[in-house]
Amino acid sequence: MASGIEIAPPVKRLKIKDENDEIFMSFHKDNLQTLKYALDVFNNHLSCYGVGILNIKVCNAASSKCFSNATCDCEQFRKPSSSVPRGFKIRGIFQYGFKMLDAYIKSPECIPQRRGARLALAKLLKFLTDIELTGKTLSQGREDISETEWTVRVAHHLFSKLAVGSNYTLDNISKGRIKDAYCNCGCKERLLGDYGDTSMGVPSYWHGRLDILMDVAVTVATEEPDSPGAGNCSSSEMTSDRMIACKEQIRAEAIVFSFLQKKNHPELNNFLIPTIAMSKSQMAVCLYDCENDIFLETPRLDLFVEDKFLKIETIITLWSVLNFKYCCSGVPEEIIEFGFTADFFKHAGPHLEKYIANVKAPCCYQTENTWSAVLVLEDVKEKTDDVNNIYQPS
């Protein structure tokens, strides 16, 4: 059963340990009230900020497939007496993160003593202080930039600003990669990440390259501005379609990434590992636990309100995901008691051991070869009938 990291009791008196701690006392009361209202949304039973439980129906994990060609068709869990998919509030998955926020709202002196969690909370509060400017930076001209440019922009202005570990790796073979070491939005800020090898997977099975690699895996799904049909629909419609088209790819990445994190970080308290899908207007999260074979997925969550203001509830969700080491409480007992597993173990069959032992990053793999490779040529028995009536000279 999954277990989590206990948050130390809140201190009675706040001690400023470094410059990051100053935000705890300077965070404006208006922003604190906005944060409180946002947290109320996560308590709503009808909120879109929840997760569904997935069961894999069709899967090609036993084949050599790059992520973009992966098949991972799923259905959501439903109670026998109901036709409505069963889900859980997202704060029930990231209980440690929401406990931090609830405690801080009660008193600015109630902050975690664990260093990483403390830094995570400070980064969220700093982000919320500048959220209007960041929203303007991200939304301005986003319909006209390429997928690569958008990837750089969200990596720098979203992920690095919210994550405890600010560094990131961008796919070094991405189309139209930016050579400059500075953000392309005009802010002139130096990028905290760099281009590199983002490949991961299991040789001879599921494998491929990620758009952004941090403590989490990120796939960016957008429609290029000059692609056929791109000018006939809105940014929201284009990226929504692309996220649907990439759904099975992202699910496969989430499963493999959980195995990778468990292999590289066996010290983690649980292995419910998130993978992010990001477009120019929405995001979604897949979470797979390779220990319990549990697969969870959020709906698509809007990034913006009125197309220019960042949606605070989505930002809190993204913050929780990026800092899952400090925020995620693992698979709730209620989900385990349902006994509704993903069945990836069953689909992988005897190949499951390869996913456990051979998953790696970077991952060297060969392109799929769909043509037969003939190594030895054998003779065949000659036909004696003459179906073409070949002329025989006398």
N, C-alpha and C positions, 0 to 999 in steps of 0.2 A: 504494500500500500504506500502511496506517495506520502512523503513528509516534507515539511518546509523548514525554513530558517526562522527561528524565533527572533522577533524584534525586541531589543532591550527595552526595559521600562523607560518612559520618558523622564528626562532630568527635571529637577525642580527649578534649577536656575541655569539659564543658557550661558555657556562659556564660549566666547568667540575663539575658535581654534585656528582659523585661517581666513583669507579674504572671501572665500565662498560662503562662510557663515554669516557675513554681514547682511545678506538678503533676508535672513529669517526675521530680523527686526525691522528692516526697511521696507518690506513688502507692503504695498499700500492697502489700506483697509477696504477700498473700493474693489481692488483686485481680489481680496480675500472673500468678499461677498459674492463676486462673480464665480469664484472657485466653488463656493458653497452651493450656489444654484446649479452649477454643472454636475456636482456630485449627486445632487438629488435626482437627476435624470437617470443615473445608474441604478437607482432603487426602484424604478418603474418596471412593473412586470411586462408592460407592452413596449418597452424601449427596444430599439434596434441594437443596443449595446449588450449583446449576449452572444452565446456560442451554441451551435447545434452539434449533435453527436453523429458522426458519420460511420457508415458501414460500407466497405468496398465491395461492389458487386462484380466488376470486370476490371482486370488488372494484368499488365504485361511485364510485371517485375521480374519474371524469370527469363526475360529476353534481354539482349543487348540493345538498349534504346537510349538515345539522348533524351534529356528532359522534355524537349519540345515535341518529341514523338511518343511520349509516355501515355499510356492509357491507365486512368485511375478514376473510373466511374463509380460514384457513391450515391447512397440514399441516406436520408436523415432518419434518426430514431423517432418512432411514434409509439405511444402506448397502444396496446391492443384495442382499447375502447375509444380511441380518438384518431381522427384523420389529420390532426394538426401536429406538425413536428414538435418534438420536445426539446427544450433548450434550457440553459442556465445563464443567470446574470454574469457578465464578465467580471464583476468585482468578486464573485465567488471563485474565480480562477486566479485572480491577482490580489488575494486578500491582504498580503503583506504591504503591497503598495498602497491600497486604499486605507489600510489602518494608519499608515504614515500621514496621509492627507487628512483623515478624520481627526487625528490627534492634533495636527498643526492648526486646523481650523478652530479647535477648542481653545488652544493657547499657542502663541508663537514660540513659547519655551518648550513645548512638547515636540521634540525632534529625536530621531533615532541616533543612538550612540555608535552604531556600526558605521565605519567610515564610508564605505561604498554607498550605503543607503542614504546617509547624510548628504553626500555629494549629489546623488540622484534627485533628492528633494530640492536641493539648492538650484540645480539646473532647471527643473520644471518651473520654479518660482521666477527665476531670471527670464525664462522664455515667455512666461505669461506677462511679465512686465513690459516686454517689447513685442507682444503678439500682433498688434496692429501694424507696426512697421514690417514685421516678417511676413504677414499676410499680403501686404501690398507688394513686397519684393517678389514673392512666389507667384502671385496672380498676374502681375504685369506682363503682358505679351506672351503668356504661356502657350496660347493656341498656335503661335507662329514659330516656336522653337522646336528643334528636333528632339527625339527621344534621348539622345546622348546628352544634349544640353540640359534637358529637364532632369536627367539622372544626376548630373553634377549639382544642379541647383538644390534638389531635395536632400542630397547627401550632405551638402554644406550647411544649408539653412534650417533643415529639419533634424536629420539624424544626428549630426555631430553636436548640435546645440542641446539635444535632449538626452543623449546617451552618456553614461559615466565614461565609457571608453570612446573618446571622440574620433579616433582614427578609423579610417575605412579604406577599403581597396575597391577600385573601379575596374571593370573588365578592360584589359589592355588590348583586346582585339575588337572592341565595340566600333561600329561604323561612325565615322566622323568625330573621333575622339578629339578632345580639346588639348592642345599642346601647352597652353598657358598654365602656370601654377596658381592662377587666381580665378575666383569665381566669375562666371560669364554674365552675371546679371547687372554688372556695373557698380557693385558695391566695393570692388577693388580689394576684397579680403582674400588673404592667402588661403588656399585649400589645406585642410588638415589631413586629407587623404592623398592617395597616389594611385596611379594605374599599376596593375599587376595581374598575376594569374589567379583568377577567381574560380577555376575549375574544381569540382568536387564530385564524388560519387564512388561507385563500385565498378572497377574494370570488368567489362563483359556483361554488365547489368545496367541499371539506371545511372546516368552520368551527364555532366554538362557544365556550363558556365553560368555564373550568377552575374547580375548587373552590379550589385553592391554586396560586399562581404564584410560583415562586422561580427559581433557576437551573435547576430541574427543574419539570416539570408534574405536578400531582397531581389525581387524581380519587378522591373518597371514595364508596364503594359500601356503603351500609347500608340496612337495612329500618327505616322509621320505627316507633317503638314503638306507635303507634295505628293502623297500617295493617292491612288485613284479613289475618288469618292470622298476624300477628306474635306473638300470644300463644300460639300452638300449637307453637312450636319454639324452640330455643335460639338465643342470639346467634350462636354459631358457625355453625349451620345457615342462619340467615337471611342473614348477611353472605356466606357462601360461595355461596349461590344468587345473590345480587345481583352478586357479582364475576364469576360465570359469565355472567350476563345482560349485563354491561357490557363483556365481553371485546373485542368488535369495536369498540366506541366507544374504548376505551383504546388499542387498536392504531392506530386512525386518528389519535388525538391524538399518539401517539409518532412516527408518520411525519411529520406536519406540524411537530411541535416540532423535529425534527432539521433540517428545512429552515430553520426560523426561526432556530435557533441558528447555523447556518452563515452565513446572511445577516447576522445582527447581530454575530457574532463570528468573522470569517474567520481570526483569528489562532490559533484553537484548533488543537492539534496533531492531533486526530482528531475526527470528527463522529459517533462512536458515542454518541448522546445518550439518556439514560434518561428514562422517564416512569413514574410510580408509581401503582399502584392500591392503595388503602388501605380496609380495612373495620374493624370493631370487634374483629376477632380475627385477621385475616390481612393480608398485603401481597403484592404481586407487582410485577415490574418488566418493562417492555418497553424494548428498546434498538434504535434504528434508526440506521443509518449511511447518510445520503443521498448520500454520495460513492461508496461501494462497493455500495449497494443490498443491504445485509446486515441481516437482521432477527432479533433474539434475544429470548428470553422465558424468565423463570424460572417454576418452579411457584409455586403459592400457598404462602407461608411463614407459619408460625404466629408471631404476635406474643407470645403468652403461653405459659407453662408452668404447668399446674395452674390456669389461668384467672386468675392474679393476679401471677405473676412474669414480667417481660419476658425473652424468650429472647435470650440474648447473641449467638448466631450471627445471628439476624435483625437485631439492632441493628447489628452490624458490617457486614452487607450494606447496610442503610439508610444508614449513615455513608459507606460507599464510594460509594453512588449519589448522595447529596446533595453530596458533594465530588468529583464525577467529574472536575473540572478538574485535580485533584491526584492522583487515584487511578486513573482509567481509562487503560489502556494501549492502547485501541483494538481493532480486530478482529484476532485472532491470525492469523498466516500460515497456520496449519493450516486455518482456516475458508475463507480466500480460495482456498487450493489446492483445496478441495472443489469450488469453482465453483458452489456451491448458493446462488444469489441469491434475494432475496425476490420478484423480478419485478414490483416496484411500477412501475419504469420502463416495463415493457411494458403494464401495465394502464392507466397514465396516458396512454400514447401521446403524441399531439401536445399534450396538456394539461400535460405535465411541465414545460415552460418556465414555465407560470403558477405552478406550485408553487415553482419556483426564484426567479422574479423578483418575484412579487406577494404572497408570504406576509408577514404582518405581525401585529403586536400593539400596540395594540388593533386589532381587525378589525371594521369596519362591514359588515354584511351584511343582506340582506333575507330575511324569512321565506319559506320555500318556498311558491310559489303553484302548487298542483296543478290549478287551474281555468284554462281558456283565457281569455285576454284578447282580446276581439274589438274590432278597431280600425276596420275598414271593412266595411259591410254590403252585400252584393251580392244582386241579384234572382236568382231561379231560374225555370226554364221551367215554366209552369203545366201541371198535369196535366189531360187532357181527359176521362179516364174518371170515371164517377160510381159509385164503389164503395159509397157510403152511400145510393144511391137517394133523393136529396133530392127532396122533393115540389115540384113545379112547378105553381103555381096557373094555371088556364086563364083 
